Amino acid sequence: MAVAAQGGFTLSGRVIDDHDATSMSFAEIFLPELQRGTVADAEGHFTLKDLPAGTYRMRVTHVGCEPVERRVTIDRDVEVMIRMEHHAEELRELEVIAERPDENVGMTVSEVDRAAMERATGRN
């Protein structure tokens, strides 16, 4: 119990993609009951130090992923592996429908009579 006497326990781990085990860079890890959190590094590793003993809800979020929630019991230093479904929020299909405007919209229309054409003959 020397660790507890120093101020608490450490929760550490790594966040990876569930499909290919690649690192989930900069995932956010948060313990709502303690109002404590951190951000994973470029390799998906994270550490939260000086945590009191107890059972907490851990919420992990990453852009383009469904959030992951898990209960974690802290009664010693704990290391966890979080697997996230990275492609869960991909856009499946997009259909754009637009009506074509009148082809003459925005064009200036001028009518020139015969007399004006004869006066302008030979000029631009």
Backbone as JSON, one array per atom type, in Angstrom:
{
  "sequence": "MAVAAQGGFTLSGRVIDDHDATSMSFAEIFLPELQRGTVADAEGHFTLKDLPAGTYRMRVTHVGCEPVERRVTIDRDVEVMIRMEHHAEELRELEVIAERPDENVGMTVSEVDRAAMERATGRN",
  "N": [[0.81, -1.2, 0.0], [2.12, 1.16, -0.32], [1.95, 2.8, -2.54], [-0.64, 3.93, -2.42], [-0.31, 5.54, -0.19], [1.26, 7.53, -1.22], [-0.42, 9.18, -2.59], [-2.24, 8.09, -4.39], [-3.45, 5.95, -7.07], [-2.44, 4.75, -10.36], [-3.87, 4.94, -13.55], [-3.43, 3.59, -16.61], [-2.88, 3.07, -20.14], [-3.69, 2.01, -23.5], [-5.13, 3.15, -26.54], [-6.65, 1.69, -29.27], [-7.4, 0.9, -32.75], [-10.11, -1.18, -33.48], [-10.18, -2.81, -35.72], [-7.61, -3.02, -37.04], [-5.68, -2.7, -35.11], [-4.21, -0.34, -35.03], [-2.82, 2.68, -33.68], [-4.87, 4.94, -31.88], [-4.54, 7.96, -32.12], [-4.49, 10.74, -29.96], [-6.93, 10.3, -28.63], [-9.57, 10.95, -26.28], [-9.72, 10.52, -22.8], [-11.78, 10.12, -20.03], [-12.86, 10.41, -16.68], [-15.8, 10.73, -15.37], [-16.9, 10.83, -12.69], [-14.79, 11.68, -11.15], [-14.09, 13.97, -12.39], [-11.81, 14.1, -13.99], [-9.39, 13.83, -16.56], [-7.61, 12.98, -19.61], [-5.52, 13.15, -22.56], [-4.7, 10.91, -25.1], [-1.43, 10.08, -26.39], [0.44, 10.37, -29.52], [0.81, 7.7, -30.15], [-1.34, 6.52, -28.99], [-1.17, 6.02, -26.26], [-1.9, 6.56, -22.79], [-2.02, 8.16, -19.52], [-3.24, 8.46, -16.26], [-2.68, 9.83, -13.21], [-2.43, 9.58, -9.58], [-4.98, 8.74, -8.61], [-7.85, 8.16, -6.59], [-8.8, 5.18, -4.76], [-11.45, 3.13, -6.02], [-14.49, 2.45, -7.93], [-15.06, 3.4, -11.17], [-16.62, 5.16, -13.92], [-15.34, 5.07, -17.12], [-14.88, 7.06, -19.87], [-14.22, 7.05, -23.27], [-13.33, 8.88, -26.07], [-13.1, 9.6, -29.58], [-12.45, 11.29, -32.61], [-14.68, 10.54, -35.2], [-15.47, 8.1, -34.21], [-17.62, 5.88, -32.34], [-18.36, 6.67, -28.98], [-16.73, 5.01, -26.23], [-17.63, 3.36, -23.31], [-16.7, 2.21, -20.12], [-16.52, 0.35, -17.08], [-14.18, 0.78, -14.53], [-12.16, -0.53, -12.03], [-10.29, 0.82, -9.55], [-7.92, -0.18, -7.52], [-5.4, -0.59, -7.26], [-2.44, 0.07, -9.22], [-3.51, 0.27, -12.52], [-3.7, -1.11, -15.79], [-5.05, -0.73, -19.0], [-6.51, -1.82, -22.13], [-8.01, -0.25, -24.75], [-10.31, -0.76, -27.24], [-11.49, 0.65, -30.17], [-14.17, 1.24, -32.43], [-13.31, 2.4, -35.25], [-14.39, 3.12, -37.73], [-17.07, 3.51, -37.43], [-18.67, 5.77, -37.69], [-18.63, 6.49, -40.36], [-19.75, 8.04, -43.37], [-22.29, 6.59, -45.11], [-23.81, 6.82, -47.52], [-24.57, 9.32, -49.9], [-26.78, 11.46, -51.44], [-27.31, 13.89, -53.8], [-29.6, 16.15, -54.93], [-30.55, 18.38, -57.32], [-32.27, 21.02, -58.92], [-32.01, 22.07, -62.23], [-31.36, 25.37, -63.03], [-33.07, 27.87, -65.01], [-31.55, 28.22, -68.14], [-30.95, 30.76, -69.03], [-30.72, 32.4, -66.88], [-29.3, 35.13, -65.28], [-28.14, 36.12, -67.55], [-27.8, 38.86, -69.8], [-30.28, 40.18, -71.83], [-30.73, 41.67, -74.91], [-32.49, 43.49, -77.36], [-32.14, 44.35, -80.74], [-33.09, 46.63, -83.18], [-33.73, 46.82, -86.8], [-32.92, 49.31, -87.84], [-31.03, 50.2, -85.98], [-29.09, 48.25, -86.36], [-28.25, 48.84, -88.96], [-27.15, 51.36, -88.6], [-24.94, 50.67, -87.07], [-23.33, 49.23, -88.74], [-20.26, 47.94, -89.8], [-18.94, 48.68, -87.52], [-17.8, 47.76, -84.22]],
  "CA": [[0.0, 0.0, 0.0], [2.98, 2.34, -0.36], [1.47, 3.66, -3.63], [-1.78, 4.69, -1.93], [0.17, 6.53, 0.75], [1.88, 8.6, -1.98], [-1.44, 10.03, -3.18], [-3.22, 7.39, -5.2], [-3.06, 4.94, -8.04], [-2.29, 5.18, -11.75], [-4.61, 4.26, -14.61], [-2.74, 3.83, -17.87], [-3.28, 2.13, -21.17], [-3.53, 2.36, -24.91], [-6.36, 3.14, -27.32], [-6.33, 1.2, -30.61], [-8.48, 0.61, -33.69], [-10.58, -2.55, -33.32], [-9.98, -3.59, -36.95], [-6.21, -3.32, -37.4], [-4.84, -2.44, -33.93], [-3.39, 0.87, -35.14], [-2.99, 3.63, -32.59], [-5.9, 5.98, -31.97], [-3.86, 9.17, -31.65], [-5.19, 11.86, -29.34], [-8.23, 9.94, -28.05], [-9.79, 11.59, -24.98], [-10.1, 9.6, -21.74], [-12.38, 10.96, -18.99], [-13.54, 9.76, -15.55], [-16.77, 11.77, -14.95], [-17.09, 10.92, -11.24], [-13.64, 12.4, -10.57], [-13.84, 15.15, -13.2], [-10.41, 14.01, -14.39], [-9.22, 13.26, -17.88], [-6.34, 13.19, -20.3], [-5.54, 12.88, -23.99], [-3.67, 9.94, -25.49], [-0.37, 10.63, -27.24], [0.38, 9.98, -30.93], [0.76, 6.24, -30.22], [-2.53, 6.06, -28.3], [-0.9, 5.76, -24.84], [-2.38, 7.58, -21.86], [-1.77, 7.92, -18.1], [-3.89, 9.3, -15.25], [-2.0, 9.53, -11.94], [-2.96, 10.05, -8.3], [-6.43, 8.46, -8.54], [-8.26, 7.45, -5.37], [-9.4, 3.85, -4.96], [-12.88, 3.15, -6.27], [-14.94, 1.98, -9.24], [-15.42, 4.6, -11.92], [-16.98, 5.05, -15.33], [-14.32, 5.64, -17.98], [-15.45, 7.39, -21.19], [-13.17, 7.28, -24.24], [-13.87, 9.42, -27.31], [-12.15, 9.9, -30.66], [-13.15, 11.8, -33.79], [-15.05, 9.49, -36.16], [-15.75, 6.84, -33.52], [-18.63, 5.83, -31.29], [-17.7, 6.69, -27.66], [-16.64, 3.74, -25.5], [-17.71, 3.51, -21.85], [-16.36, 0.97, -19.41], [-16.29, 0.51, -15.64], [-12.82, 0.4, -14.16], [-11.95, -0.54, -10.58], [-8.95, 1.26, -9.18], [-7.54, -0.58, -6.17], [-3.96, -0.71, -7.46], [-2.15, 0.61, -10.55], [-4.27, -0.51, -13.5], [-3.4, -0.85, -17.2], [-6.16, -1.21, -19.82], [-6.44, -1.69, -23.58], [-9.32, 0.19, -25.24], [-10.47, -0.97, -28.68], [-12.57, 1.49, -30.67], [-14.66, 1.01, -33.79], [-12.91, 3.65, -35.89], [-15.16, 3.45, -38.93], [-18.49, 3.43, -37.09], [-19.4, 6.97, -38.07], [-18.44, 6.85, -41.77], [-20.93, 8.35, -44.17], [-22.56, 5.44, -45.95], [-24.29, 7.2, -48.83], [-25.0, 10.7, -50.0], [-27.43, 11.74, -52.71], [-27.56, 15.31, -53.98], [-30.58, 16.38, -55.98], [-30.71, 19.81, -57.56], [-32.96, 21.34, -60.15], [-31.24, 22.95, -63.08], [-32.07, 26.63, -63.22], [-33.24, 28.34, -66.39], [-30.23, 28.46, -68.71], [-30.75, 32.17, -69.31], [-30.64, 33.16, -65.64], [-28.07, 35.88, -65.12], [-27.67, 36.63, -68.84], [-28.48, 40.07, -70.25], [-30.92, 40.02, -73.13], [-31.0, 42.96, -75.56], [-33.02, 43.38, -78.71], [-31.67, 45.43, -81.6], [-33.95, 46.7, -84.37], [-33.05, 46.9, -88.08], [-32.31, 50.63, -88.0], [-29.84, 50.25, -85.15], [-28.08, 47.41, -86.99], [-27.71, 49.54, -90.12], [-26.29, 52.45, -88.11], [-23.76, 50.1, -86.5], [-22.62, 48.44, -89.73], [-18.84, 48.24, -89.91], [-18.37, 48.98, -86.2], [-17.96, 46.7, -83.23]],
  "C": [[0.85, 1.26, 0.0], [2.5, 3.31, -1.44], [0.32, 4.52, -3.14], [-1.33, 5.79, -0.98], [0.8, 7.72, 0.02], [0.85, 9.47, -2.69], [-2.43, 9.33, -4.07], [-2.6, 6.42, -6.18], [-3.0, 5.53, -9.44], [-3.13, 4.3, -12.65], [-3.89, 4.61, -15.9], [-3.23, 2.83, -18.9], [-3.02, 2.66, -22.55], [-4.88, 2.25, -25.59], [-5.98, 2.75, -28.75], [-7.59, 0.98, -31.44], [-8.83, -0.87, -33.57], [-10.28, -3.41, -34.54], [-8.53, -3.98, -37.18], [-5.2, -3.01, -36.3], [-3.9, -1.25, -34.1], [-3.74, 1.82, -34.01], [-4.1, 4.63, -32.89], [-5.31, 7.24, -31.33], [-4.84, 10.18, -31.09], [-6.64, 11.55, -28.95], [-8.33, 10.62, -26.68], [-10.31, 10.56, -23.98], [-10.58, 10.45, -20.56], [-13.07, 10.09, -17.95], [-14.52, 10.78, -14.97], [-16.91, 11.93, -13.44], [-15.97, 11.72, -10.57], [-13.37, 13.72, -11.28], [-12.36, 15.25, -13.59], [-10.33, 13.37, -15.77], [-7.85, 13.55, -18.44], [-6.55, 12.9, -21.78], [-4.41, 11.93, -24.3], [-2.63, 10.61, -26.39], [-0.52, 10.1, -28.67], [0.32, 8.47, -31.11], [-0.44, 5.66, -29.48], [-2.35, 5.76, -26.81], [-1.4, 6.91, -23.97], [-2.05, 7.17, -20.43], [-2.55, 8.94, -17.28], [-3.3, 8.9, -13.9], [-2.79, 10.07, -10.75], [-4.48, 9.9, -8.2], [-6.75, 7.76, -7.23], [-8.86, 6.08, -5.72], [-10.9, 3.99, -5.15], [-13.2, 2.55, -7.63], [-15.53, 3.18, -9.97], [-15.86, 4.25, -13.35], [-15.87, 5.75, -16.11], [-14.93, 5.83, -19.36], [-14.29, 7.75, -22.11], [-13.82, 7.75, -25.54], [-12.74, 9.69, -28.3], [-12.96, 10.33, -31.87], [-13.43, 10.64, -34.75], [-15.39, 8.16, -35.53], [-16.95, 7.0, -32.58], [-17.89, 5.89, -29.95], [-17.75, 5.3, -27.02], [-16.73, 4.07, -24.02], [-17.44, 2.16, -21.21], [-16.17, 1.29, -17.94], [-14.88, 0.02, -15.34], [-12.7, 0.52, -12.64], [-10.49, -0.22, -10.32], [-8.72, 0.86, -7.72], [-6.04, -0.87, -6.12], [-3.67, 0.01, -8.78], [-2.78, -0.31, -11.58], [-3.85, -0.09, -14.91], [-4.51, -1.49, -18.03], [-5.84, -1.03, -21.31], [-7.85, -1.36, -24.05], [-9.33, 0.01, -26.75], [-11.69, -0.16, -29.13], [-12.9, 1.13, -32.11], [-14.44, 2.3, -34.57], [-13.8, 4.06, -37.05], [-16.66, 3.5, -38.66], [-19.3, 4.62, -37.58], [-19.2, 7.4, -39.52], [-19.77, 7.11, -42.44], [-21.15, 7.2, -45.14], [-22.95, 5.84, -47.37], [-24.77, 8.64, -48.8], [-25.59, 10.9, -51.39], [-27.75, 13.23, -52.74], [-28.5, 15.47, -55.16], [-30.74, 17.89, -56.11], [-31.46, 20.0, -58.87], [-32.11, 22.31, -60.95], [-32.02, 24.25, -63.3], [-32.23, 26.94, -64.71], [-31.87, 28.71, -66.94], [-29.95, 29.93, -68.96], [-30.66, 33.03, -68.05], [-29.29, 33.85, -65.56], [-27.52, 36.44, -66.42], [-28.49, 37.86, -69.23], [-29.04, 39.83, -71.64], [-31.22, 41.41, -73.69], [-31.55, 42.68, -76.95], [-32.55, 44.6, -79.51], [-32.55, 45.45, -82.84], [-33.1, 46.91, -85.63], [-32.31, 48.23, -88.25], [-31.02, 50.74, -87.19], [-28.73, 49.41, -85.76], [-27.45, 48.11, -88.19], [-26.79, 50.68, -89.7], [-24.96, 51.9, -87.61], [-22.92, 49.28, -87.49], [-21.17, 48.89, -89.84], [-18.17, 48.61, -88.6], [-18.58, 47.79, -85.27], [-19.13, 46.99, -82.31]]
}
